[in-house]
Amino acid sequence: MGNLLTYSGLTTKVRAMESRFLTKQQFSELAALSTVGEALDFIKSQPAYADLLAGADSTIHRSDLEKLLILSRYRDFEKLYRFSGPEPRKFLNLYISTFEISLLKRCLRNIAHPEEGSSDLSAFKDFFAAHSRLDVAKLTAASTVGELTAALADTPYYSLFSKLEEGEGVSLFDYEMQLDLHHFKWVWKIKDKFTNKDERNTLTQCFGSKLDLLNIQWIYRSKKYYHLEPADIYSLLIPVNYRLKQDEITKLAEAGNLDEFFTILAGTHYGALSRTDLRITPDLEALYEQVMNRIYSMTARKHPYSAAVLNSYFYFKNLEIHRLITAIECIRYGVDPNEILSYIIKDTKGGNGK
């Protein structure tokens, strides 16, 4: 009864916000549009984005559009945070780390590619001032990685950046990978501190599956693009196993070619969850979306009066933002509507996958 009382109003609010997600039919309509201007007008007509995109036009740069859409995610977080009591807020606070990692990656990319002119992050200043120890103004002002490291003093990321700075030949990829590993290890450790069994199970199932699938993707990329030896591949992997067994990781890393890799993958827990035969249609992006959509939807249905509904909401919100950005860029470059739809809807159930 306690969990019902804690989450009943919050669950109702989340369901109302979910009703504003775009459907598969609406994404089909978006993909069929001919110009960026038409696409922006379509998105502006959606209640979730009308206010934020009111001043945007067809000349908007990808990075500026992305910032506006990300701001909509932060505003949704604020709405739910204000509406939540102490227990749901403990769960929501886990997302602050995710937001911080995304911000730091954006800062690193701004430093690596200053010519793209996307360094203005002032739109995020108020949000991080309220929920984080990161100082957006200091981070934005950093023009080198050294300055960025100094701006992270008194935050959990300072020691990580300082250690990386001491290394030789450290790349943007190294920084982003270490930030991900830092986050993954932290969440996997802290999940067991939640006293509510449903919340622990939700975090374990959703996050454990995500870690497994990310390890699968990293093994694949290491073999396809970098031709790494198994020993080097192991050093890149997240040191967590959920449903992907250690012997399966070994077989995937030691596969002689990509055909063998996908044959092995088809025999794993995740291969069984795929809606396609990975030996015939090897598509890791589709596998990731199909599996994660299914798990986040299922946990929210199974535990409707728990943090699972919050967890599910932000997963599908992030997915929608990614789809909108991809659709706009495809339209900008004149990609065929059917091809656009194949890029943005990987889950054959359609819509937000729920």
Number of C-alpha atoms within 10 A of each C-alpha: 6 7 14 13 10 17 20 13 13 23 21 14 14 17 13 11 16 17 10 12 18 18 15 18 11 15 22 17 14 24 25 18 19 16 15 21 18 16 23 23 17 16 21 18 14 14 11 20 18 15 12 14 18 13 9 16 15 14 8 14 14 14 16 16 19 16 16 18 23 19 17 19 18 17 13 17 19 16 13 20 17 9 13 17 13 10 16 19 15 14 19 20 13 16 15 16 17 15 16 19 18 15 19 21 19 18 25 24 16 20 21 15 12 12 9 12 12 19 22 16 17 11 13 17 13 12 16 18 12 10 12 16 14 22 15 23 14 13 21 22 15 19 16 14 17 12 13 21 19 16 20 21 15 11 12 12 17 15 14 15 20 16 9 16 15 9 9 7 9 11 12 14 11 13 18 18 16 16 20 17 17 17 17 20 14 13 18 15 10 12 18 15 9 15 10 13 11 19 22 17 17 25 23 17 17 22 20 19 21 18 23 23 23 16 22 22 16 18 24 21 14 18 22 12 8 10 12 15 12 17 11 12 21 17 9 16 19 19 13 16 14 15 16 20 14 12 9 15 21 15 16 23 24 17 19 11 12 15 14 15 22 23 18 18 22 20 13 16 12 19 19 14 14 19 14 17 15 21 18 11 10 18 15 18 13 21 21 22 19 22 21 23 22 17 20 24 20 17 23 21 14 13 15 19 23 26 28 26 25 21 22 24 22 18 17 20 21 13 17 21 17 15 17 22 16 18 24 25 15 21 22 16 11 14 16 14 19 11 11 23 22 13 15 22 22 19 23 14 14 13 17 20 20 16
